[in-house]
Structures are given as C-alpha cells and as structure tokens.
Amino acid sequence: MTDTNYPSASPTPQSQPPKSRFNKNIIIGFLAAGLLGTWGYLLYDKNKSGEKITLQQTQINSLDSAKTDIQQEFDNALARLDSVTGSNNNLQGQLTDRQKEIDAKKAEIRKILNDKNATQGQLTKAKTMIADLNAKIGGLEAEVARLSGENQELLTVNTNLKEEKTNLETNLATSKSEKEELAKTVDVASTFSASNIQIVPINEKKNGKETNTTTAKRVDKLLVSFDVENRIAKSGPADMYLIVTSPDGKIISQTGNVLNTRTDGDKTFTAKIPLNYEQGTRKSVQFPIQQNDFATGNYKIEIYHNGFKIGEGVRNLKKGGLFS
C-alpha cells in the first residue's frame, strides 16, 4: 500500500448521498405548495370580489328600477292633479287652501328622485308620500264628480226653466195677441152708432128769431143734430167728427183739420164735437155749420167716431124765386 499527500478529489453530484437530495425535494415541494396556496387565495379572493360586485350591481339595478317605478308613479300623480284642477274652476279655489301642503310634498319627492345616491329608505319614503298625494287627488276627483253631478242637475233645471220660460213667453205672446185682438174687438165694438140724423137749414131774423128754410140764399146756418149710443162704450169724454161737403164737392173746413179714418184713410174734417158720454144711454148731439153764403144744391154731412163712419145725411138747398 502506498501513501500519498495529495488530497482526494471531491465526489461528483452523481455521487451525493441520497439524504441531501431528499431535503432539496422537500424544499421545492414547500415552495410549490406555497405558490399554489397563493394562487388559490388569489382566485378565491377574486371570486369573492366578483360576487360582491355582482351583489352591489344587483342592488344598484334594483334601486334604479324602484326609482324609475316611483318616478312613473309621481308623474302619473302630477298628471292626475293637473287634470283634476284644470278641468274644474271651482276646485282651483279649494286647492288654494291645500296648495302649500301639496307643493311641499311635491318638492320633497322631487328632491329624493333627483338624488342619484338615494337610499332604499328614502325611496320608500317617497313612495309613501306619493301614495298620500294620490289619496288627496282621489278626494279632489270625488269632489269633481260631485260638482259635475250638481252641475248636470243645474243644467237640467236650467234647461227646464228655459223651456218653461219659452212656453211662458209663448203663452204671454199668445195672451198678448189675444188681448190685443180682444182690445181691438172691444174698441171697434165700443164705436158709437148714430141715429135720427137731421140737417136743418136755419134763417136767422134780425129780431133773433130763427125759422126753417130751404132757399139757399136765406140760409144762415145748417143745424146738424143726431143721437149716439153704445152699450159697451164706457162713460167719459168722446169726440165726434163732422165732414160737410158743399155742392161743388169741396169740404167746408179750416186748414189743418185732418182725421185718420180706419177705412177711408186721412180725410179733412169740418168740425170736431167733444161730448161727455154716459154708458148705456142715448146722447143727443147738435152742431151748427155756418158760413157767409150757402150755394144751391146738396150738402152732404158725414159723422165719424173712433175712426169709423157712423152715419151720414144730405140736405138740398134750393134756388129761391123772385120774391123769396
């Protein structure tokens, strides 16, 4: 055996002991397990975060949906309110008393709905306020229905009153027409009748004595007399009209004497004779027709009352002889 001082060579990895290799594998395993654990935790945490985000998104979507529904309810309530108050002027006065309360509720509801971060509690409050607002609107709608019913009743009553008024006016018009017709009948019926008509030529002597004559040149006046009566005519003043037509066809008259007759139009009259009549009696009337000269021929006398001719007569005056 030979001894040397040279150190012996280090063993190669292939020649390492099994124990060292086992330790290394254990360390690698721990590291791998730690890495896998980290990855697992990260995956678990990510899943949890995703679930939380999903839940939050679901909650947000739920709030948005609830908010949209509440906004729609609020818009519908406002539309009802505008319809109720706008359709009935009487309610606008009644609404004034509640206007402050309604406006306050509307403002608070709008504030909640305009808040992007409104909570479920706030939305619930808004929903409750909208329900209260709808209740008040329902009361107004009931009031509108009541007033509409009353208006319909008033319209019916008014229509009936108009019909009654029309009928009354028709009846009054008929009555008035009948009354006027009756008045005309009475008026016509109250016209006097003339009888016992006489026309006497009178010659007035120097001594004042009067004698009858038929000679024209001796006549100083024509004395017209007649009787009038009527059972309907009321007592009171009445006017008789005489129209005297001379032989030449001219009416003896003063300028401006015009009588409006009912059957013969306007006629110039000779004299107007006023008298005071007593109902149911016969009244005698006399009136002298005077002028400077009376011509020979026929003198026609016409008597008018109430626009009607009630009598007439003729008197002939002769031409006198040499010694007449």
MARTOR-166121 format. One record per residue (C-alpha): chain; x, y, z; residue in three letters; residue number from 1. Coordinates in Angstrom, 2 decimals. Each point is the difference from the previous one (the first is absolute). Layout:
# MARTOR-166121
ATOM c       X       Y       Z   r   k
ATOM A       X       Y       Z ALA NUM
...
# end
This chain:
# MARTOR-166121
ATOM c       X       Y       Z   r   k
ATOM A    0.00    0.00    0.00 MET   1
ATOM A    1.26    3.38   -0.99 THR   2
ATOM A   -0.72    3.17    1.98 ASP   3
ATOM A   -0.08    3.40   -1.77 THR   4
ATOM A   -0.49    3.61    1.25 ASN   5
ATOM A   -2.39    1.02   -2.79 TYR   6
ATOM A   -3.49    0.76    1.07 PRO   7
ATOM A   -2.72   -2.19   -1.27 SER   8
ATOM A   -2.33    1.44   -2.70 ALA   9
ATOM A   -3.52    1.26    0.97 SER  10
ATOM A   -2.77   -2.36   -0.85 PRO  11
ATOM A   -2.20    0.93   -3.01 THR  12
ATOM A   -3.72    0.84    0.29 PRO  13
ATOM A   -0.73   -3.40   -1.21 GLN  14
ATOM A    1.78   -1.22    2.95 SER  15
ATOM A   -1.93    2.20    2.59 GLN  16
ATOM A   -1.67   -1.84    2.78 PRO  17
ATOM A   -3.75   -0.74   -0.31 PRO  18
ATOM A   -0.81    2.07    3.12 LYS  19
ATOM A    1.03    3.32   -1.55 SER  20
ATOM A   -2.15   -0.63   -3.04 ARG  21
ATOM A   -3.04   -0.75    2.14 PHE  22
ATOM A    0.35    3.28    1.89 ASN  23
ATOM A    0.14    1.97   -3.19 LYS  24
ATOM A   -3.14   -1.60   -1.28 ASN  25
ATOM A   -1.80    0.85    3.22 ILE  26
ATOM A    0.95    3.68   -0.33 ILE  27
ATOM A   -1.19    0.09   -3.60 ILE  28
ATOM A   -3.27   -1.61    1.05 GLY  29
ATOM A   -0.55    2.57    2.72 PHE  30
ATOM A    0.62    2.83   -2.45 LEU  31
ATOM A   -2.33   -1.52   -2.55 ALA  32
ATOM A   -2.68   -0.47    2.64 ALA  33
ATOM A    0.42    3.59    1.17 GLY  34
ATOM A   -0.28    1.24   -3.57 LEU  35
ATOM A   -3.09   -2.10   -0.61 LEU  36
ATOM A   -1.49    1.26    3.25 GLY  37
ATOM A    0.62    3.57   -1.01 THR  38
ATOM A   -1.60   -0.59   -3.35 TRP  39
ATOM A   -2.94   -1.69    1.64 GLY  40
ATOM A   -0.48    2.88    2.42 TYR  41
ATOM A    0.20    2.49   -2.80 LEU  42
ATOM A   -2.55   -1.97   -2.01 LEU  43
ATOM A   -2.26   -0.28    3.07 TYR  44
ATOM A    0.33    3.71    0.79 ASP  45
ATOM A   -0.72    0.89   -3.60 LYS  46
ATOM A   -3.14   -2.13    0.03 ASN  47
ATOM A   -1.12    1.59    3.24 LYS  48
ATOM A    0.61    3.49   -1.43 SER  49
ATOM A   -1.94   -0.96   -3.14 GLY  50
ATOM A   -2.89   -1.21    2.06 GLU  51
ATOM A    0.05    3.20    2.07 LYS  52
ATOM A    0.08    2.14   -3.14 ILE  53
ATOM A   -2.80   -2.04   -1.52 THR  54
ATOM A   -2.04    0.42    3.17 LEU  55
ATOM A    0.67    3.73    0.08 GLN  56
ATOM A   -0.92    0.30   -3.69 GLN  57
ATOM A   -3.18   -1.95    0.67 THR  58
ATOM A   -0.83    2.35    2.87 GLN  59
ATOM A    0.72    3.04   -2.18 ILE  60
ATOM A   -2.16   -1.38   -2.79 ASN  61
ATOM A   -2.76   -0.72    2.51 SER  62
ATOM A    0.18    3.57    1.35 LEU  63
ATOM A   -0.02    1.42   -3.53 ASP  64
ATOM A   -3.03   -2.11   -0.89 SER  65
ATOM A   -1.81    1.02    3.19 ALA  66
ATOM A    0.92    3.62   -0.62 LYS  67
ATOM A   -1.32   -0.21   -3.57 THR  68
ATOM A   -3.28   -1.52    1.21 ASP  69
ATOM A   -0.35    2.67    2.68 ILE  70
ATOM A    0.76    2.73   -2.57 GLN  71
ATOM A   -2.73   -1.41   -2.23 GLN  72
ATOM A   -2.46   -0.06    2.92 GLU  73
ATOM A    0.92    3.61    0.79 PHE  74
ATOM A   -0.49    1.11   -3.63 ASP  75
ATOM A   -3.37   -1.77   -0.10 ASN  76
ATOM A   -1.03    1.72    3.23 ALA  77
ATOM A    0.97    3.43   -1.39 LEU  78
ATOM A   -1.92   -0.73   -3.20 ALA  79
ATOM A   -3.08   -0.91    2.06 ARG  80
ATOM A    0.37    3.15    2.05 LEU  81
ATOM A    0.28    2.21   -3.10 ASP  82
ATOM A   -3.01   -1.71   -1.54 SER  83
ATOM A   -2.15    0.40    3.11 VAL  84
ATOM A    0.87    3.61    0.77 THR  85
ATOM A    0.04    1.11   -3.61 GLY  86
ATOM A   -3.41   -1.46   -0.86 SER  87
ATOM A   -1.93    1.71    2.75 ASN  88
ATOM A    0.35    3.68    0.80 ASN  89
ATOM A   -1.85   -0.44    3.29 ASN  90
ATOM A    2.70   -2.39    1.24 LEU  91
ATOM A    2.77    2.46   -0.73 GLN  92
ATOM A   -1.30    2.18    2.82 GLY  93
ATOM A   -0.22   -2.97    2.35 GLN  94
ATOM A    3.50   -1.13   -1.00 LEU  95
ATOM A    1.45    3.31    1.14 THR  96
ATOM A   -0.59   -1.03    3.63 ASP  97
ATOM A    2.03   -3.20   -0.50 ARG  98
ATOM A    2.50    1.38   -2.49 GLN  99
ATOM A    2.84    0.52    2.50 LYS 100
ATOM A   -0.28   -3.54    1.32 GLU 101
ATOM A   -0.15   -1.53   -3.46 ILE 102
ATOM A    2.88    2.14   -1.30 ASP 103
ATOM A    2.14   -1.01    3.01 ALA 104
ATOM A   -0.62   -3.68   -0.66 LYS 105
ATOM A    0.74    0.41   -3.70 LYS 106
ATOM A    3.28    1.81    0.77 ALA 107
ATOM A    1.15   -2.68    2.48 GLU 108
ATOM A   -0.89   -2.82   -2.39 ILE 109
ATOM A    1.88    1.70   -2.83 ARG 110
ATOM A    3.02    0.48    2.28 LYS 111
ATOM A    0.12   -3.73    0.78 ILE 112
ATOM A   -0.48   -1.04   -3.63 LEU 113
ATOM A    2.68    2.43   -1.19 ASN 114
ATOM A    2.51   -1.39    2.55 ASP 115
ATOM A    2.24   -2.48   -1.85 LYS 116
ATOM A    1.04   -1.51    3.33 ASN 117
ATOM A   -3.49   -0.35    1.40 ALA 118
ATOM A   -0.29   -2.94    2.41 THR 119
ATOM A   -2.68   -2.62    0.11 GLN 120
ATOM A   -1.39    1.70    3.10 GLY 121
ATOM A   -0.27    3.33   -1.78 GLN 122
ATOM A   -1.70   -1.65   -2.99 LEU 123
ATOM A   -2.44   -1.72    2.36 THR 124
ATOM A   -0.76    3.37    1.57 LYS 125
ATOM A   -0.57    1.52   -3.44 ALA 126
ATOM A   -2.32   -2.85   -0.91 LYS 127
ATOM A   -1.99    0.57    3.20 THR 128
ATOM A   -0.25    3.73   -0.73 MET 129
ATOM A   -1.19   -0.73   -3.54 ILE 130
ATOM A   -2.67   -2.30    1.41 ALA 131
ATOM A   -1.12    2.81    2.32 ASP 132
ATOM A   -0.02    2.43   -2.94 LEU 133
ATOM A   -2.10   -2.44   -2.04 ASN 134
ATOM A   -2.43   -0.26    2.91 ALA 135
ATOM A   -0.44    3.78    0.00 LYS 136
ATOM A   -0.45   -0.03   -3.79 ILE 137
ATOM A   -2.59   -2.75    0.41 GLY 138
ATOM A   -1.89    2.29    2.36 GLY 139
ATOM A    0.14    2.77   -2.57 LEU 140
ATOM A   -1.24   -2.38   -2.71 GLU 141
ATOM A   -2.93   -0.95    2.22 ALA 142
ATOM A   -0.71    3.71    0.48 GLU 143
ATOM A    0.13    0.49   -3.78 VAL 144
ATOM A   -2.47   -2.85   -0.46 ALA 145
ATOM A   -2.32    1.53    2.60 ARG 146
ATOM A    0.22    3.46   -1.55 LEU 147
ATOM A   -0.48   -1.46   -3.47 SER 148
ATOM A   -3.15   -1.71    1.24 GLY 149
ATOM A   -1.24    3.24    1.51 GLU 150
ATOM A    0.87    1.86   -3.20 ASN 151
ATOM A   -1.94   -2.57   -2.01 GLN 152
ATOM A   -2.98    0.42    2.30 GLU 153
ATOM A    0.28    3.77   -0.31 LEU 154
ATOM A    0.28   -0.35   -3.77 LEU 155
ATOM A   -3.13   -2.13   -0.05 THR 156
ATOM A   -1.82    2.48    2.24 VAL 157
ATOM A    1.25    2.88   -2.16 ASN 158
ATOM A   -1.16   -1.78   -3.15 THR 159
ATOM A   -3.41   -0.59    1.56 ASN 160
ATOM A   -0.18    3.62    1.10 LEU 161
ATOM A    0.90    1.14   -3.51 LYS 162
ATOM A   -2.72   -2.23   -1.43 GLU 163
ATOM A   -2.47    1.32    2.56 GLU 164
ATOM A    1.11    3.54   -0.79 LYS 165
ATOM A   -0.43   -0.65   -3.71 THR 166
ATOM A   -3.44   -1.49    0.59 ASN 167
ATOM A   -0.89    2.89    2.27 LEU 168
ATOM A    1.21    2.53   -2.55 GLU 169
ATOM A   -1.97   -1.84   -2.68 THR 170
ATOM A   -3.06   -0.01    2.22 ASN 171
ATOM A    0.55    3.65    0.85 LEU 172
ATOM A    0.44    0.83   -3.67 ALA 173
ATOM A   -3.17   -1.94   -0.76 THR 174
ATOM A   -1.77    1.64    2.89 SER 175
ATOM A    1.30    3.38   -1.09 LYS 176
ATOM A   -1.12   -0.65   -3.54 SER 177
ATOM A   -3.36   -1.21    1.22 GLU 178
ATOM A   -0.20    2.96    2.34 LYS 179
ATOM A    0.87    2.39   -2.81 GLU 180
ATOM A   -2.51   -1.70   -2.24 GLU 181
ATOM A   -2.60    0.18    2.74 LEU 182
ATOM A    0.89    3.63    0.62 ALA 183
ATOM A   -0.45    0.70   -3.70 LYS 184
ATOM A   -3.31   -1.80    0.08 THR 185
ATOM A   -1.11    1.94    3.05 VAL 186
ATOM A    1.31    3.21   -1.52 ASP 187
ATOM A   -1.92   -0.57   -3.20 VAL 188
ATOM A   -3.04   -1.17    1.90 ALA 189
ATOM A    0.09    3.13    2.13 SER 190
ATOM A   -0.46    2.20   -3.05 THR 191
ATOM A   -3.16    2.05    0.25 PHE 192
ATOM A   -2.90   -0.42   -2.35 SER 193
ATOM A   -1.76    3.09   -1.28 ALA 194
ATOM A   -3.72    0.29   -0.55 SER 195
ATOM A   -2.69    2.60   -0.60 ASN 196
ATOM A    2.33    2.05   -2.18 ILE 197
ATOM A   -1.48    3.35   -0.98 GLN 198
ATOM A    1.35    2.94   -1.97 ILE 199
ATOM A   -2.12    3.13    0.42 VAL 200
ATOM A    0.71    3.22   -1.97 PRO 201
ATOM A   -0.57    3.00    2.28 ILE 202
ATOM A   -0.78    3.57   -0.87 ASN 203
ATOM A    0.83    2.44    2.78 GLU 204
ATOM A   -2.28    3.06    0.15 LYS 205
ATOM A    1.15    3.42    1.09 LYS 206
ATOM A   -2.10   -0.32    3.12 ASN 207
ATOM A    1.86   -3.17    0.89 GLY 208
ATOM A   -2.75   -2.35   -0.98 LYS 209
ATOM A    1.01   -3.11   -1.96 GLU 210
ATOM A   -2.10   -1.59   -2.74 THR 211
ATOM A    0.49   -3.03   -2.21 ASN 212
ATOM A    0.59    0.57   -3.70 THR 213
ATOM A    1.10   -1.98   -3.03 THR 214
ATOM A    1.00    3.01   -2.08 THR 215
ATOM A    3.78    0.18   -0.25 ALA 216
ATOM A    0.36    3.77    0.07 LYS 217
ATOM A   -2.03    0.23    3.21 ARG 218
ATOM A    1.97   -2.64    1.88 VAL 219
ATOM A    2.24    1.37    2.71 ASP 220
ATOM A    1.00   -3.38    1.44 LYS 221
ATOM A   -0.60   -3.71   -0.22 LEU 222
ATOM A   -0.93   -1.52    3.34 LEU 223
ATOM A    1.18   -3.60    0.12 VAL 224
ATOM A   -1.47   -2.20    2.72 SER 225
ATOM A    0.16   -3.73    0.73 PHE 226
ATOM A   -0.13   -2.50    2.83 ASP 227
ATOM A    2.88   -2.32    1.01 VAL 228
ATOM A    0.06   -3.02    2.26 GLU 229
ATOM A    1.97   -3.18    0.80 ASN 230
ATOM A   -0.51   -2.58    2.71 ARG 231
ATOM A    3.70   -0.89    0.23 ILE 232
ATOM A    1.59    3.44   -0.13 ALA 233
ATOM A    1.10    1.13    3.45 LYS 234
ATOM A   -1.11    3.25    1.48 SER 235
ATOM A    2.28    2.91   -0.69 GLY 236
ATOM A    1.04    2.50   -2.66 PRO 237
ATOM A   -0.36   -0.86   -3.66 ALA 238
ATOM A    0.54    1.88   -3.26 ASP 239
ATOM A   -2.33    0.14   -3.00 MET 240
ATOM A    1.23    1.24   -3.38 TYR 241
ATOM A   -2.13    1.67   -2.67 LEU 242
ATOM A    0.95    0.18   -3.64 ILE 243
ATOM A   -2.17    2.40   -2.00 VAL 244
ATOM A    0.35   -0.07   -3.78 THR 245
ATOM A   -1.46    2.93   -1.94 SER 246
ATOM A   -1.76   -0.37   -3.39 PRO 247
ATOM A    3.24    0.77   -1.86 ASP 248
ATOM A    1.63   -3.09    1.63 GLY 249
ATOM A    2.27    1.95    2.34 LYS 250
ATOM A    0.10   -0.67    3.72 ILE 251
ATOM A   -0.82    2.91    2.24 ILE 252
ATOM A    3.02    0.04    2.30 SER 253
ATOM A    2.75    1.98    1.60 GLN 254
ATOM A    3.60   -0.66   -0.96 THR 255
ATOM A    1.63   -2.87    1.90 GLY 256
ATOM A   -3.16   -1.89    0.92 ASN 257
ATOM A    0.94   -3.60   -0.92 VAL 258
ATOM A   -1.67   -3.15    1.31 LEU 259
ATOM A    1.67   -3.40   -0.28 ASN 260
ATOM A   -2.78   -2.46   -0.78 THR 261
ATOM A    0.29   -3.78    0.20 ARG 262
ATOM A   -1.66   -0.68   -3.34 THR 263
ATOM A    0.29    3.15   -2.10 ASP 264
ATOM A    3.52    1.20    0.79 GLY 265
ATOM A    0.70    3.60    1.00 ASP 266
ATOM A   -2.89    2.39   -0.53 LYS 267
ATOM A   -0.43    3.71    0.55 THR 268
ATOM A   -2.75    0.64    2.53 PHE 269
ATOM A   -2.26    2.98    0.61 THR 270
ATOM A   -0.50   -0.08    3.73 ALA 271
ATOM A    0.99   -1.98    3.07 LYS 272
ATOM A   -2.79   -0.34    2.55 ILE 273
ATOM A    1.02   -1.04    3.53 PRO 274
ATOM A   -2.63   -1.57    2.23 LEU 275
ATOM A   -0.22   -1.66    3.39 ASN 276
ATOM A   -1.61   -3.40   -0.36 TYR 277
ATOM A   -1.75   -2.05    2.66 GLU 278
ATOM A    0.14   -3.74   -0.58 GLN 279
ATOM A   -3.25   -1.64   -1.08 GLY 280
ATOM A   -1.79    3.24   -0.84 THR 281
ATOM A   -0.94    1.81   -3.20 ARG 282
ATOM A    1.70    3.34   -0.47 LYS 283
ATOM A   -1.35    2.79   -2.21 SER 284
ATOM A    2.50    2.08   -1.91 VAL 285
ATOM A   -0.50    3.33   -1.82 GLN 286
ATOM A    2.47    2.07   -1.95 PHE 287
ATOM A   -0.54    3.01   -2.31 PRO 288
ATOM A    1.85    0.31   -3.30 ILE 289
ATOM A    0.40    3.68   -0.83 GLN 290
ATOM A    1.41    1.92   -2.94 GLN 291
ATOM A   -0.70    3.24   -1.84 ASN 292
ATOM A   -1.76   -1.45   -3.03 ASP 293
ATOM A   -1.61   -3.35   -0.62 PHE 294
ATOM A   -0.24   -1.17   -3.61 ALA 295
ATOM A   -2.90   -1.81   -1.53 THR 296
ATOM A    0.30   -3.72   -0.24 GLY 297
ATOM A    0.67   -2.93    2.32 ASN 298
ATOM A    1.97    0.32    3.21 TYR 299
ATOM A    1.31   -3.37    1.19 LYS 300
ATOM A    0.57   -0.57    3.71 ILE 301
ATOM A    2.19   -2.95    1.24 GLU 302
ATOM A    0.40   -0.92    3.66 ILE 303
ATOM A    3.13   -1.83    1.28 TYR 304
ATOM A    0.87   -1.54    3.34 HIS 305
ATOM A    2.99   -2.16    0.96 ASN 306
ATOM A    1.25    0.16   -3.59 GLY 307
ATOM A   -3.20   -1.46   -1.43 PHE 308
ATOM A   -2.83    1.69   -1.87 LYS 309
ATOM A   -3.09   -0.47    2.14 ILE 310
ATOM A   -2.55    1.94   -2.04 GLY 311
ATOM A   -0.65    2.47   -2.78 GLU 312
ATOM A   -2.74    2.20   -1.41 GLY 313
ATOM A   -0.71    2.39   -2.91 VAL 314
ATOM A   -1.78    3.33   -0.05 ARG 315
ATOM A   -1.02    1.71   -3.23 ASN 316
ATOM A   -0.16    3.78   -0.18 LEU 317
ATOM A   -2.11    1.47   -2.71 LYS 318
ATOM A    0.44    3.06   -2.06 LYS 319
ATOM A   -2.45    2.62    1.19 GLY 320
ATOM A   -2.72    1.62   -2.18 GLY 321
ATOM A   -0.32    3.62   -0.89 LEU 322
ATOM A   -1.81    0.89    3.16 PHE 323
ATOM A    1.46   -2.57    2.29 SER 324
# end
